[in-house]
């Protein structure tokens, strides 16, 4: 009697296959078959994500006993990358507004390029998502082995407050209206 245990876990950069127990009698030989392949004594193992999984059939053969059979599935699901970008808000000052972000969750020392691409202003006030980009070209990580969970901050530029202050004028009854109306703006001119 044998037992064949499958594997169903998230990607961890390690190789995984089925585990066979009860195949330890003298003369036992363990054989494996999967897909359309031929029977082999080399135990199969997979590292990368397997879309819908892989069924592995097992036979333990022994000239002194009936052949014991079993099967199990090997499923490797994507590991989760977590992306968090910060939000920010400020008054208009003529400059673009950006905020940082971070990525975490790579396994086995793998890496990929990461940059925060969100920006707002000076022509757009928002709010807009603080977006990001993952660069898989030249990465040690494979995109297919990861699923991304994201929390995006919002970027927004609010209108600047401008206060106009009129000059002090006087008009006396029977005189002409003043023509030298003066004013000031606070704050002064804003670039952009």
Helices and strands as residue ranges (DSSP letters): E 3-5, E 7-10, E 19-21, E 29-34, E 54-62, E 65-77, E 79-85, E 88-91, E 101-104, E 113-116, E 126-129, E 132-135, G 143-145, E 146-151, E 154-158, E 163-166, E 183-186
